[in-house]
Amino acid sequence: MSSVSAVDFLLSRQSNKFVQAPGPSDAHLDLILKAAMRAPDHGKLRPWRFTLIRDQAVGKFADLAIGATRRAGKPLTDEKEASIRSWLANVPLLVGMACRIDHSNTKIPEHERVLAVGAAATNMLNAAHMLGYGAFWSTGLGTYVDEVNEALGYDGLDYQFLGYLAIGTPMGTPDPVSRPDYHDFLTEWK
Ligand SMILES: Cc1cc2nc3c(=O)[nH]c(=O)nc-3n(C[C@H](O)[C@H](O)[C@H](O)COP(=O)(O)O)c2cc1C
């Protein structure tokens, strides 16, 4: 693929929440995670941590996230619960993402480490797209519920949990999203 067509393809990326099996093959998942490792990372801290939740574990995880959200007293209507369950019933892979906060390192500000994990997430979204999968970043599913973070192995002291990527075979073509003109966000300083 020439570099121009690679960029053209990148410009066709859009999120696709509704995905189904098959999820990424082992070889494709390997490529997606290798793309994450290509993220910029100030100080080579490698602050990203990923947790795979696959196949049957997705439904089990939905039970945990929904139960923990209710136990935490966060608002969750029956309608919202039904919509989460119906979405996840088809999702073959969630990649949970967290940022490790090494408190002994005071040189690289915390927000730069979180940005590095965000860059890793974007690399995974782009890699999934290039491999023909649909993918969607969600901060639902108990992202901000301690019990859920802890169940995944991320205590709130040393880790900041940043949500999930759902990745799988697109169930349909999402409606095209109009993209703003970058000029509206651009200045030039001379
Ligand atoms: C950190 C982060 C968290 C997000 N969490 C949610 C979410 O919980 N629910 C949701 O509907 N969209 C969420 N989104 C937005 C979608 O992932 C997606 O970007 C959006 O639907 C726009 O689609 P696009 O990526 O094609 O522009 C989140 C995006 C980011 C960057």
The ligand as an SDF file (V2000), in Angstrom:
LIG
                    3D

 31 33  0  0  0  0  0  0  0  0999 V2000
  -12.1340    8.3600   25.9040 C   0  0  0  0  0  0  0  0  0  0  0  0
  -13.3880    8.1450   25.1070 C   0  0  0  0  0  0  0  0  0  0  0  0
  -14.4850    7.5780   25.7230 C   0  0  0  0  0  0  0  0  0  0  0  0
  -15.6820    7.3980   25.0210 C   0  0  0  0  0  0  0  0  0  0  0  0
  -16.7640    6.8370   25.6520 N   0  0  0  0  0  0  0  0  0  0  0  0
  -17.9250    6.6980   24.9860 C   0  0  0  0  0  0  0  0  0  0  0  0
  -19.0530    6.1160   25.6110 C   0  0  0  0  0  0  0  0  0  0  0  0
  -19.0000    5.6740   26.7620 O   0  0  0  0  0  0  0  0  0  0  0  0
  -20.2060    6.0550   24.9180 N   0  0  0  0  0  0  0  0  0  0  0  0
  -20.3020    6.5410   23.6340 C   0  0  0  0  0  0  0  0  0  0  0  0
  -21.3890    6.4840   23.0570 O   0  0  0  0  0  0  0  0  0  0  0  0
  -19.2410    7.0510   22.9970 N   0  0  0  0  0  0  0  0  0  0  0  0
  -18.0520    7.1410   23.6460 C   0  0  0  0  0  0  0  0  0  0  0  0
  -16.9660    7.6590   23.0150 N   0  0  0  0  0  0  0  0  0  0  0  0
  -17.1020    8.1030   21.6180 C   0  0  0  0  0  0  0  0  0  0  0  0
  -17.0000    6.9530   20.6240 C   0  0  0  0  0  0  0  0  0  0  0  0
  -15.9300    6.0880   20.9270 O   0  0  0  0  0  0  0  0  0  0  0  0
  -16.7860    7.5150   19.1980 C   0  0  0  0  0  0  0  0  0  0  0  0
  -15.5870    8.2310   19.1300 O   0  0  0  0  0  0  0  0  0  0  0  0
  -17.9240    8.3930   18.7880 C   0  0  0  0  0  0  0  0  0  0  0  0
  -19.0770    7.6140   18.6870 O   0  0  0  0  0  0  0  0  0  0  0  0
  -17.6720    9.1210   17.4710 C   0  0  0  0  0  0  0  0  0  0  0  0
  -17.3740    8.2220   16.4700 O   0  0  0  0  0  0  0  0  0  0  0  0
  -16.0730    8.4530   15.5830 P   0  0  0  0  0  0  0  0  0  0  0  0
  -14.9170    7.8810   16.3730 O   0  0  0  0  0  0  0  0  0  0  0  0
  -16.3450    7.7510   14.2990 O   0  0  0  0  0  0  0  0  0  0  0  0
  -15.9470    9.9400   15.3810 O   0  0  0  0  0  0  0  0  0  0  0  0
  -15.7520    7.8060   23.6700 C   0  0  0  0  0  0  0  0  0  0  0  0
  -14.6230    8.3390   23.0380 C   0  0  0  0  0  0  0  0  0  0  0  0
  -13.4510    8.5070   23.7420 C   0  0  0  0  0  0  0  0  0  0  0  0
  -12.2570    9.0870   23.0420 C   0  0  0  0  0  0  0  0  0  0  0  0
  1  2  1  0
  2  3  1  0
  2 30  2  0
  3  4  2  0
  4  5  1  0
  4 28  1  0
  5  6  2  0
  6  7  1  0
  6 13  1  0
  7  8  2  0
  7  9  1  0
  9 10  1  0
 10 11  2  0
 10 12  1  0
 12 13  2  0
 13 14  1  0
 14 15  1  0
 14 28  1  0
 15 16  1  0
 16 17  1  0
 16 18  1  0
 18 19  1  0
 18 20  1  0
 20 21  1  0
 20 22  1  0
 22 23  1  0
 23 24  1  0
 24 25  2  0
 24 26  1  0
 24 27  1  0
 28 29  2  0
 29 30  1  0
 30 31  1  0
M  END
$$$$
